[in-house]
Amino acid sequence: MIAFISTYERRMTLDRRAFVATAASLAATVMSRSSEALGTPMTTISGADDPLGIRGDFPIVNDRIFLNSAYITPIPKQVVAAGHAFLEEKSRNSFQLGPLLKKCDDVRAQFARLINAASPDEIGLLFSTAEGENVVAAGLDLVQGDNVVIDELHYDTEFVLYRTLEKTKGIQLRIAKHRNGVVDASDIEPLVDRRTRLVSVAWVSHQNGFCHDMRPIADVAHAKGALFYTDAIQAVGSFPIDVQAAGVDFLCAGTYKWLLASFGVAPFYVRASVADRLRLDRFGEMHARELPDHTFEIETKAKRFDYSSRAFGDVYTLSAGLKYLEKVGVARIGAHTCDGLARRLQNGLANQGHRLFTPVGNWSSIVTFYSTKTPAQVRAAFDAAKIEVTVRNGMVRISPALFNTSDDIDRCLHVTRELA
């Protein structure tokens, strides 16, 4: 554990410096800057416990303490307005395809900036996170004797997908075990060989919030000629990420969590230099240019995966969500949630004697602890306090977001004290 923390702290040194500097200035500046930052009217709430100055944009804070954003994140009013505007336009004027595709390209550029992709051309638009890994697995043309390496902290989709491919194609699924909630490159490296085609991890685990040290894993994969995929749905939007520095080849993220949007669209990052290593397994008019005599030229960049019409309404709400994140600042969000609220929660739970599944010093907005109480008892305690969390498999997962406050965490800890 000590080795993990020191490696992790070294990896995050620059981000932490930026986060700490940002956090130190929030209380003094946010109230004068919040409306200007978002470029749209905001409801400002006075007080030091709303350091991002955005709680007025989230109606859910008036109903209960929502600490379950790792499940489905509530959206701000600006995103709701974008959805209404799309439907209103379709109602009154309908749409031409050109503006819809232009909005898709806008989103590619927004998402590319968010993850530090080299170009918007590296961003495709799929329908869900699960589709991303299915596209990669199908495109690699896996055959008998190939293997794929994942870890125990991955999402359920990966287990279903690769166990099925074991039966249908004769590949081998290799699973790195976690050590008290931690998996690093040293756990993955013994499983990777020259027949490994893909290494896949969740950038942040939905189970316990563990945030992988990505670059060493990428280096392990690439040293044996394998590609590196990440499910980033629990990472993108909650703190700054950099796909180039991380060495990621493919990334996909649905948008109904930390990207503050809805369902039906999932940006798909494909590093330009490896795009042609994926065989297309579906075709349509949206990724092809018509040539004479009913022949076609397929896109060579990430757009080649956009074979059909998109969920355009969800593209519009995603654009609004990305704009919101960009204006508030993902570094500021990370400082508030990962370095502030989640750390407050980790320390409080540990002091109460709870056994954490989340590693000490972990950098994400998800904190999970084991509970000896029955699920009914745990749910009843949180329901009585009007606090929403996830309770399952003998654990409680708590995930504060940008609209939460230190008071929310303290009220949550009041409940967990009774559960200790």
KOLMI-423822 format. One line per field, with one value per residue (C-alpha): x, y negated, z. Coordinates in nm, 2 decimals. Last residue first. Example, Ala and Ser with C-alpha at 12.3 -4.5 7.8 and 13.67 -1.06 7.14 Angstrom:
BEGIN
px = 1.37|1.23
py = 0.11|0.45
pz = 0.71|0.78
***
This chain:
BEGIN
px = -2.02|-2.37|-2.45|-2.13|-2.23|-2.54|-2.34|-2.08|-2.35|-2.44|-2.07|-2.04|-2.34|-2.20|-1.87|-2.08|-2.21|-2.28|-1.95|-2.02|-2.00|-1.99|-2.07|-2.06|-2.18|-2.08|-2.22|-2.29|-2.50|-2.59|-2.55|-2.60|-2.89|-2.93|-3.27|-3.16|-3.43|-3.34|-2.98|-3.06|-3.33|-3.09|-2.83|-3.08|-3.23|-2.88|-2.80|-2.53|-2.17|-2.09|-1.78|-1.67|-1.67|-1.55|-1.59|-1.48|-1.13|-0.77|-0.69|-0.49|-0.61|-0.75|-1.13|-1.26|-1.26|-1.32|-1.52|-1.37|-1.53|-1.19|-1.17|-1.51|-1.42|-1.09|-1.23|-1.52|-1.31|-1.08|-1.38|-1.51|-1.18|-0.92|-1.15|-1.46|-1.35|-1.01|-1.15|-1.42|-1.17|-0.95|-1.26|-1.32|-1.66|-1.66|-1.53|-1.77|-2.07|-1.96|-1.93|-2.28|-2.42|-2.25|-2.39|-2.74|-2.70|-2.55|-2.84|-3.09|-2.88|-2.90|-2.67|-2.75|-2.55|-2.19|-2.01|-1.72|-1.54|-1.56|-1.25|-1.03|-1.02|-1.37|-1.51|-1.50|-1.80|-1.91|-2.25|-2.12|-1.92|-1.81|-2.02|-1.84|-1.89|-1.93|-2.29|-2.42|-2.38|-2.15|-2.09|-1.80|-1.51|-1.17|-0.96|-0.59|-0.66|-0.73|-0.40|-0.20|-0.50|-0.56|-0.92|-1.14|-1.51|-1.76|-2.08|-2.43|-2.77|-2.81|-2.81|-2.56|-2.35|-2.02|-1.98|-2.25|-2.49|-2.23|-2.11|-1.74|-1.51|-1.13|-0.89|-0.51|-0.43|-0.07|-0.16|0.02|-0.17|-0.50|-0.48|-0.73|-0.85|-1.10|-1.47|-1.55|-1.39|-1.32|-1.62|-1.71|-1.35|-1.36|-1.01|-0.84|-0.47|-0.33|-0.09|0.25|0.43|0.60|0.27|0.08|0.33|0.38|0.01|0.00|0.28|0.10|-0.24|-0.19|-0.54|-0.79|-0.97|-1.33|-1.44|-1.67|-1.71|-1.34|-1.17|-0.97|-1.16|-0.91|-0.84|-0.53|-0.57|-0.41|-0.21|-0.06|0.30|0.25|0.07|-0.04|0.28|0.25|-0.10|-0.02|0.30|0.11|-0.11|-0.43|-0.55|-0.87|-0.71|-0.49|-0.68|-0.66|-0.55|-0.79|-0.69|-0.96|-0.85|-0.97|-1.15|-1.38|-1.73|-1.68|-1.39|-1.56|-1.86|-1.63|-1.48|-1.80|-1.97|-1.66|-1.60|-1.96|-1.95|-1.71|-1.35|-1.21|-1.11|-0.86|-0.84|-0.61|-0.72|-0.58|-0.53|-0.51|-0.83|-0.89|-0.96|-1.05|-0.93|-1.24|-1.49|-1.31|-1.27|-1.63|-1.75|-1.53|-1.69|-2.04|-2.03|-1.96|-2.28|-2.42|-2.11|-1.96|-1.61|-1.32|-0.97|-1.05|-1.11|-0.72|-0.43|-0.67|-0.63|-0.92|-1.14|-1.01|-1.10|-1.44|-1.51|-1.38|-1.58|-1.89|-1.86|-1.83|-2.15|-2.31|-2.20|-2.37|-2.70|-2.65|-2.61|-2.89|-3.16|-3.40|-3.76|-3.90|-4.15|-4.13|-3.77|-3.68|-3.87|-3.72|-3.37|-3.44|-3.58|-3.27|-3.05|-3.26|-3.21|-2.84|-2.84|-3.06|-2.77|-2.78|-2.81|-2.54|-2.64|-2.46|-2.13|-2.33|-2.48|-2.42|-2.75|-2.85|-3.22|-3.49|-3.34|-3.00|-3.18|-3.25|-2.89|-2.81|-2.83|-2.55|-2.31|-2.09|-1.78|-1.70|-2.05|-1.97|-1.81|-2.15|-2.37|-2.56|-2.55|-2.83|-2.67|-2.74|-2.54|-2.18|-2.07|-1.76|-1.92|-2.19|-1.94|-1.68|-1.78|-1.90|-1.60|-1.32|-1.23|-1.37|-1.20|-0.85|-0.71|-0.88|-0.71|-0.36|-0.44|-0.57|-0.27|-0.03|-0.23|-0.22|0.15|0.22|-0.04|0.20|0.43|0.14|0.03|0.37|0.40|0.05|0.11|0.44|0.28|0.00
py = -0.16|-0.22|-0.51|-0.69|-0.63|-0.85|-1.14|-1.09|-1.17|-1.49|-1.58|-1.51|-1.72|-2.00|-1.98|-2.05|-1.88|-2.05|-1.93|-1.57|-1.34|-0.97|-0.73|-0.36|-0.14|0.23|0.57|0.65|0.34|0.00|-0.31|-0.65|-0.90|-1.10|-1.20|-1.13|-0.87|-0.72|-0.69|-0.49|-0.28|-0.19|-0.07|0.14|0.29|0.38|0.56|0.41|0.53|0.26|0.24|-0.10|-0.27|-0.62|-0.77|-1.12|-1.01|-1.02|-0.74|-0.83|-0.53|-0.27|-0.25|0.08|-0.10|0.07|-0.15|-0.25|-0.59|-0.75|-0.56|-0.69|-1.05|-1.03|-0.89|-1.13|-1.44|-1.30|-1.26|-1.61|-1.80|-1.65|-1.45|-1.68|-2.04|-2.02|-1.79|-2.04|-2.32|-2.12|-2.04|-2.41|-2.59|-2.70|-2.38|-2.17|-2.38|-2.37|-1.99|-1.97|-2.19|-1.99|-1.68|-1.82|-1.88|-1.54|-1.39|-1.55|-1.41|-1.05|-0.98|-0.87|-0.58|-0.47|-0.68|-0.44|-0.59|-0.93|-0.82|-0.86|-0.68|-0.76|-0.51|-0.58|-0.47|-0.32|-0.36|-0.42|-0.73|-0.81|-0.86|-0.95|-0.72|-0.75|-0.84|-0.62|-0.29|-0.01|0.22|0.45|0.21|0.37|0.19|0.16|-0.14|-0.36|-0.28|-0.60|-0.82|-0.73|-0.64|-0.83|-0.73|-0.99|-0.81|-0.92|-0.77|-0.88|-1.23|-1.50|-1.62|-1.47|-1.32|-1.05|-1.04|-1.09|-0.74|-0.72|-0.55|-0.54|-0.37|-0.38|-0.53|-0.63|-0.82|-1.14|-1.14|-1.05|-1.34|-1.35|-1.64|-1.55|-1.46|-1.52|-1.20|-0.96|-0.73|-0.68|-0.63|-0.27|-0.23|-0.04|0.03|0.22|0.51|0.53|0.68|0.35|0.17|0.34|0.29|-0.07|-0.14|0.01|-0.22|-0.52|-0.46|-0.48|-0.35|-0.54|-0.32|-0.45|-0.14|0.05|-0.19|-0.17|-0.48|-0.45|-0.12|0.12|0.31|0.47|0.60|0.84|1.05|1.33|1.19|1.19|1.00|1.18|1.12|0.74|0.69|0.70|0.51|0.25|0.16|0.30|0.17|0.25|0.45|0.62|0.66|0.97|0.94|1.12|1.31|1.39|1.65|1.66|1.96|1.77|1.84|1.96|1.74|1.46|1.49|1.47|1.16|0.97|1.07|1.00|0.67|0.56|0.61|0.31|0.35|0.38|0.75|0.66|0.70|0.89|1.02|1.33|1.47|1.85|1.88|1.56|1.20|0.99|0.67|0.48|0.69|0.63|0.26|0.21|0.41|0.20|-0.12|0.02|0.08|-0.29|-0.38|-0.51|-0.59|-0.92|-0.92|-1.14|-1.12|-1.37|-1.62|-1.63|-1.54|-1.43|-1.64|-1.47|-1.78|-1.94|-1.64|-1.64|-1.99|-1.94|-1.62|-1.80|-2.08|-1.81|-1.66|-2.00|-2.04|-1.70|-1.84|-2.17|-1.98|-1.73|-1.99|-2.01|-2.04|-2.40|-2.42|-2.08|-2.00|-2.35|-2.30|-1.96|-2.10|-2.40|-2.17|-1.97|-2.28|-2.41|-2.09|-2.12|-2.48|-2.37|-2.15|-1.77|-1.50|-1.23|-0.87|-0.59|-0.75|-1.06|-0.89|-1.15|-1.34|-1.52|-1.57|-1.78|-2.13|-2.00|-1.82|-2.16|-2.19|-2.53|-2.71|-2.49|-2.65|-2.89|-2.66|-2.71|-2.65|-2.60|-2.94|-3.11|-3.29|-3.11|-3.23|-3.13|-3.14|-3.34|-3.21|-3.27|-3.01|-3.18|-3.53|-3.41|-3.24|-3.51|-3.74|-3.47|-3.25|-3.48|-3.47|-3.13|-2.97|-3.10|-2.83|-2.56|-2.67|-2.67|-2.33|-2.19|-2.32|-2.17|-1.85|-1.82|-1.87|-1.61|-1.35|-1.09|-1.14|-1.09|-0.78|-0.62|-0.71|-0.58|-0.25|-0.18|-0.24|0.00
pz = 1.26|1.13|1.37|1.27|0.91|0.95|1.11|0.83|0.57|0.76|0.76|0.39|0.30|0.52|0.32|0.01|-0.30|-0.63|-0.79|-0.71|-0.41|-0.46|-0.17|-0.22|0.06|0.07|0.16|-0.20|-0.26|-0.11|-0.34|-0.18|-0.15|0.17|0.30|0.66|0.71|0.37|0.48|0.79|0.62|0.34|0.58|0.79|0.48|0.34|0.66|0.88|0.87|0.61|0.39|0.26|-0.08|-0.16|-0.51|-0.61|-0.73|-0.62|-0.37|-0.06|0.14|-0.10|-0.14|0.01|0.34|0.68|0.90|1.24|1.28|1.21|0.88|0.78|0.86|0.68|0.36|0.37|0.41|0.14|-0.09|-0.02|-0.07|-0.29|-0.51|-0.49|-0.46|-0.62|-0.89|-0.97|-0.99|-1.22|-1.43|-1.48|-1.43|-1.79|-1.94|-1.73|-1.84|-2.20|-2.18|-2.04|-2.31|-2.58|-2.42|-2.43|-2.80|-2.87|-2.67|-2.91|-3.20|-3.10|-3.39|-3.75|-3.87|-3.94|-3.68|-3.64|-3.94|-3.77|-3.58|-3.88|-4.21|-4.34|-4.58|-4.96|-5.15|-5.48|-5.64|-5.99|-5.90|-5.54|-5.23|-4.91|-4.62|-4.24|-4.22|-4.50|-4.32|-4.22|-3.93|-3.83|-3.91|-3.87|-3.60|-3.67|-3.90|-3.59|-3.43|-3.53|-3.48|-3.12|-3.10|-2.85|-2.84|-2.71|-2.58|-2.68|-2.59|-2.23|-2.07|-1.99|-1.69|-1.81|-1.46|-1.51|-1.80|-2.07|-2.16|-2.19|-2.43|-2.46|-2.70|-2.74|-2.40|-2.34|-2.02|-2.13|-2.45|-2.29|-2.05|-1.76|-1.55|-1.27|-1.25|-1.61|-1.75|-1.47|-1.39|-1.76|-1.86|-1.98|-2.09|-2.38|-2.43|-2.73|-2.72|-2.89|-2.59|-2.48|-2.57|-2.29|-2.02|-2.13|-2.12|-1.77|-1.65|-1.81|-1.64|-1.27|-1.21|-1.00|-0.75|-0.71|-0.51|-0.74|-1.03|-1.09|-1.23|-1.55|-1.60|-1.73|-2.06|-2.20|-2.56|-2.80|-2.56|-2.76|-2.71|-2.34|-2.07|-1.75|-1.55|-1.63|-1.49|-1.11|-1.15|-1.35|-1.06|-0.90|-0.56|-0.37|-0.09|-0.35|-0.67|-0.88|-1.25|-1.48|-1.79|-2.05|-2.31|-2.67|-2.81|-3.04|-2.92|-2.57|-2.48|-2.67|-2.43|-2.13|-2.29|-2.33|-2.01|-1.80|-1.98|-1.94|-1.56|-1.50|-1.41|-1.06|-1.10|-1.37|-1.75|-1.99|-2.32|-2.48|-2.83|-2.87|-3.08|-3.27|-3.20|-3.51|-3.34|-3.47|-3.27|-2.94|-3.01|-3.12|-2.82|-2.59|-2.72|-2.73|-2.36|-2.30|-2.49|-2.82|-3.02|-3.13|-3.27|-3.15|-3.29|-3.56|-3.28|-3.26|-3.04|-2.76|-2.44|-2.26|-2.22|-2.54|-2.75|-2.59|-2.69|-3.05|-3.09|-2.95|-3.21|-3.48|-3.36|-3.37|-3.73|-3.80|-3.67|-3.86|-4.19|-4.14|-4.17|-3.87|-3.78|-3.77|-3.48|-3.31|-3.39|-3.26|-2.95|-2.89|-2.93|-2.71|-2.43|-2.43|-2.42|-2.13|-1.93|-1.99|-1.85|-1.55|-1.43|-1.46|-1.19|-1.20|-1.24|-1.05|-0.96|-0.88|-0.57|-0.29|-0.34|-0.02|-0.07|-0.24|-0.28|-0.39|-0.68|-0.85|-0.96|-1.11|-0.77|-0.64|-0.89|-0.70|-0.72|-0.35|-0.23|0.14|0.17|0.17|-0.08|-0.34|-0.69|-0.93|-1.27|-1.59|-1.88|-1.99|-1.74|-1.63|-1.62|-1.39|-1.15|-1.14|-0.87|-0.64|-0.71|-0.62|-0.25|-0.18|-0.48|-0.44|-0.22|-0.42|-0.74|-0.58|-0.43|-0.76|-0.96|-0.72|-0.71|-1.08|-1.09|-0.82|-0.94|-1.06|-0.76|-0.53|-0.70|-0.68|-0.32|-0.24|-0.42|-0.25|0.09|0.00
***
